[in-house]
């Protein structure tokens, strides 16, 4: 393992995070719904050459607490991220988020611009209304409850892992075995499926994404890179093209033949494009 695993109390929520690197500015990595910090394991060693990297399990995921008395909304996660940085005494950081993590990073950059030195939006939520029907269908009455009951059983956990590989990867046949095993393990964790379904419901309804911040991108005061796979089945890459046109200081890195998690599916290409951006911001 090329990174350390640590736990910290953030406002009463026990939070697991992975860390790597000892030199350079802080870089915070935020995963998407249904995943955890281990999604970043394929790129952390390279990023740690120039940054102190922190990849956390958001509440409801992985090794972090899964409280039932929270709404798991983007606003909740944004407040949590700010508190996490306070707890680690990190005043300013580069924030890089995938899917929901991108929306959380974007919200922090808009609400507390002094804390974010640069922003990376990787197949980010919150940039357009459109989203796959696979997520919108979870807003159907009773469907989420059935999905939670089935997803925790061994056959359901296996089906979930395989289904997510088809949805998230352009080439499901090349999904890392470690990723599939982790997806299965996550589904069996107490409270995980319920927390993830609550997170999806807070951001996605039958008509699409609930919170869209594309019209606020021009307000961003930090350099921003948008990274997207051209075969993303969750969020169309047209959202990336429209978003970058709204940025005052932004760049776009499209990765061909890649799905929703480019840092897992094409880590070398992902790091190559991101490294150019990060070097300019150091």
Secondary structure, DSSP 8 states (H G I E B T S, - for coil): --SEEEEEEETTEEEEEEEE-SSSSEEEEE--TT--GGGGHHHHHHHTTTSEEEEE--TTSTTS---SSS---HHHHHHHHHHHHHHTT--SEEEEEETHHHHHHHHHHHH-GGGEEEEEEES-TTS-S---HHHHGGGSTTHHHHHHHHHTSHHHHHHHHHHHHHHH-SSGGG--HHHHHHHHHHHHSTTHHHHHHHHHHHHEETTEES---GGGGGG--SEEEEEEETT-SSS-THHHHHHHTT-SSEEEEEETT--S-HHHHSHHHHHHHHHHHHHHH-
